[in-house]
Amino acid sequence: MIEPFLQIAADKNVKLVAVSKTHPVERILEVYQHGQRIFGENRAQEMQVKHSVLPKDIEWHMIGHLQTNKVKYIASFVQMIHSVDSLTLLLEINKQGQKYNRTIDCLLQFHIASETTKFGFDLSEAEALLKTAEFHELTNIRICGVMGMATFTDDKTLVRNEFKTLKTIFTHLKQTYFKDSDFFTEISMGMSDDWEIAVEEGSTMIRIGSLIFGNRSYNI
Ligand SMILES: *Cc1c(COP(=O)(O)O)cnc(C)c1O
């Protein structure tokens, strides 16, 4: 069911990433035909295959943990990588961007959940990265904001507080490191179970999978 989310994205002025991981290209095309253009995947090779057969005006967003050696599969076309969680990864994205003569939009992923399994920086790690000389020499990446995943829980207060934390991190980074950037504007937060809270807390991009495509046949 894509229509309600197209409406929500328009009404709330947020970008909608339709998370199509595990779903076949026929399903993606159906959603595309309703007007959706941004799709999110979490595996590089799966994204590469889908990109090769689907319409070229789709914007592909990498939302899952990305291994350095997989960047090459998506670097020629990926629109945004939400899941940047190390300087090593950023260096590789920059290198691949140079190879294809493009600038790749990136978000810094923050670990805001209480679960230990989720990837991402904490604030001090990200600040350490932003202060390195290497970071300042990168020519083919653009840091466009932050991304985070809340704890998978029914405790709405916890989820809300985690989103508030991400917003605070965003504001701090913007004021401290990206004051003059026209690009550092995005807060990617909110999924099928918690997008309403995320939007209330200032999300600019929601990543919706199951509510659009139904359940995934395998869990990744
Ligand atoms: C799978 C996934 C989503 C979408 O999850 P749903 O609960 O199906 O909406 C969003 N963000 C990330 C990082 C994901 O891996």
The ligand as a Tripos MOL2 file, in Angstrom:
@<TRIPOS>MOLECULE
LIG
   15    15     1     0     0
SMALL
NO_CHARGES

@<TRIPOS>ATOM
      1 C1         14.4670   -2.9840    6.7660 C.3       1 LIG1
      2 C2         14.7960   -1.5910    7.1610 C.ar      1 LIG1
      3 C3         13.8040   -0.5910    7.1840 C.ar      1 LIG1
      4 C4         12.3440   -0.8470    6.9050 C.3       1 LIG1
      5 O1         11.7920   -1.6330    7.9170 O.3       1 LIG1
      6 P1         10.1910   -1.8270    8.0490 P.3       1 LIG1
      7 O2         10.0200   -2.1140    9.5020 O.co2     1 LIG1
      8 O3          9.8470   -2.9910    7.1900 O.co2     1 LIG1
      9 O4          9.5370   -0.5740    7.6320 O.co2     1 LIG1
     10 C5         14.1970    0.7030    7.4930 C.ar      1 LIG1
     11 N1         15.4750    1.0030    7.7810 N.ar      1 LIG1
     12 C6         16.4600    0.0770    7.7800 C.ar      1 LIG1
     13 C7         17.8440    0.4840    8.1070 C.3       1 LIG1
     14 C8         16.1460   -1.2560    7.4700 C.ar      1 LIG1
     15 O5         17.1270   -2.1680    7.4820 O.3       1 LIG1
@<TRIPOS>BOND
     1     1     2 1
     2     2     3 ar
     3     2    14 ar
     4     3     4 1
     5     3    10 ar
     6     4     5 1
     7     5     6 1
     8     6     7 2
     9     6     8 1
    10     6     9 1
    11    10    11 ar
    12    11    12 ar
    13    12    13 1
    14    12    14 ar
    15    14    15 1
@<TRIPOS>SUBSTRUCTURE
     1 LIG1         1 GROUP 0 **** ****
